[in-house]
Amino acid sequence: MRIYLGFLPVMLIASRPAFSQEDTTRRDTILKKDTQLKEVIVSASRREETLDEVPSSVTILKAGDLAVQKSINNNLSDILANTVPGLGFNSNRSNNVGQTLRGRTVLVMIDGIPQSTPLRNGARDIRTIDPGVLERVEVIKGATAIYGNGATGGLINYITKRPATDKAISGQTSLGANTAFKSAQHTGGWHVGQLLSGTIKQFDYIVSGRYEQTGVLKDARGQVLSPDYGLNELQMWNAYARLGYNINARNRVELMYNYFSSKQRTDYVVKAGKYGNTDSATTGIPGARPGEPEGTPYNHNASLRYTSQGLIGGTDLDVNLYLQDFNTIIAYSNFFEHNGQPAIIGKKKGLRINFNSPFTISSQWNGSLLYGLDVLADKTSQVLTDGRVPVPEMSMRNLAPYLQVKSVFLQHLVFKAGARFENIKIEVPTYTTVNTLNYSTGEYTGGGVTVNGGSLSYNTFVFNAGLRYNRLPYFKPFISFSQGFSVPELGLILRGARENTLANIETEAITTNNYEAGFSSSIGKLSLEGAAYISTSNLGASYVMVNGKYEVARSPEKVYGFEVAADYALLQCLSLGGSWSYTEGKREVNDQKVYLGGDRINPPKVTAYINYTPLSHWMVRLQMLHAGNRKRFDPVNGRYSYGTGPMNAFTIFNLFTSYEPDSHSSFRVGVENLFNKDYFTIPSQWQADNLAYVKGNGARINLGYTYRF
């Protein structure tokens, strides 16, 4: 089982039950000679197509990959950090701050429903669903003109499970428990989940529920990790349902709903460490935690989808009406005057209308036109739980017609191009700023400014074009150009506004230009892939600390890097592989080029794994994650500011094994940080802040049992 595009000599593409042997580590596949099955994805162009038709880098995590990774650590932020080249390291906290994709922002979606809150980024969009209800994860890298606002670095699309089609009722029951190896007191956690699925005549359904309770998390020395933005003592719920009805062979309608909640209820308070002193990490100590339980009280996602095949001229229609209702509560702190606990509230309603029309010019030239309209209404605000409003409710309306053309020449040369027109209008009411902490002086400033509201409008075209040649299995090259569009984080700009008129505030949008060249190869038992990229923008959106206050730097930026990965089936029972990704970036300041901070650019990342299957029912996997060094800044007056802290290398290993005594049962054991490595997370190093100076988990064991019927 392999987690990267193009690495498996055999990939399954047919639609399949929501849970099957692929959800475990056992797979028995019999292929006819010369049969080649190709991976199908939907996120790259909003319709099903094989990877051979996509002129860009893609990483896919299938159900089997997810089953392995979540048995080690069920946190999606951690799962993706361990498996996706080019994606930043996780923070081991409830946020995914600094977890950029190729140095830029990533748009996170659930079945195409946007989870990110680009108007006021709470960095909670990666942990918005339980991985147990996911069929697969599709990661499209580089700026994309397909989905619009927020995808300047790419997109992550969580594809939820589909109903089983071979039975009226089938199911899966899962149980599990976990604990730390060292100082295990109070570290125990557990989970229970149930899934039912089936097809009855023209109806099909899938419903699932899962509850998880985590214990206290500790580092390698047995110290309790900081509860601020913590994953300690979480209570997590996930409820998922999908109901489908096949009107006839060509027409289908389905309804999907997912509820996710993750709240921390802990009896620990934070004890600040001393940044740079490796013996003084920020930890948790017993105490009454102020404010409301931190986390995400709720994230509701629902969609109603209608598909019709073979309309006039063979055109297919796909209509998706969706909504998201999201609320996340951040840690109580002294950042706001008189202290306070901020919450980010986001409500989205959207409509996607897609048409796909095939065409044939000759026996050597065919293709399709993909066109339609995206409509999105997004209301986002940041409020304090005591009623103060540092960021007023911003109302965004986005209309975006688009057209994509795919042409296939001589069966193996695929050309794709398209354009999208962004028409965005944002309404901001009149509001008054709230005093916030100046980290240099220790005083509270910036409050009391009344900003007259108004409207902001953005109108722009974004383009994409790519070419891929897929005839030769040992070398399938591609080149591409794609633009991405993103409104800057308006909420942060408004929170620190000094002007009293909205029109006087710098709010210009960001357009990125992404250039990429890459290849995939399959040579016998060896699979390779690689890509190099450059991403430029005339305006940036980096956080910088200026005179003790956070500001958004709008200077020109350039990000570049490469990714390589390999997979080799050494024996029928033994395979190994790995990846190496490198990203760097700079911005222009006063005609000088300055490195981008660690919140944007992560250090080099190396992953490796060994899979061993001594018996057909027993599999063992050892995997490694290595973070390299990145030290680009010198301290100013003996101190590092936000984003400039030096990042030191570390290496951790995880272990997974599973055993299936019969076709119904499977036992899993996952060990996180197998050798109990004592290390500081990458975000804790570049943040250069005492309270954020936290470590990763010490060694933890995760036991699981699944029964299928």
PyMOL commands that set and color helices and strands:
alter all, ss='L'
color gray80, all
select helices_A, chain A and resi 21-23+51-53+63-70+76-83+131-133+312-314+490-495+502-504+682-686
alter helices_A, ss='H'
color red, helices_A
select strands_A, chain A and resi 40-41+49-50+58-62+107-110+113-114+134-141+154-160+170-180+189-200+203-213+234-246+251-264+268-271+283-286+294-308+316-329+342-362+365-384+391-409+413-428+431-432+436-437+444-445+450-451+454-469+476-486+510-523+526-537+542-546+549-553+557-571+574-589+592-595+605-615+618-627+650-659+665-672+700-708
alter strands_A, ss='S'
color yellow, strands_A
deselect
rebuild
show_as cartoon
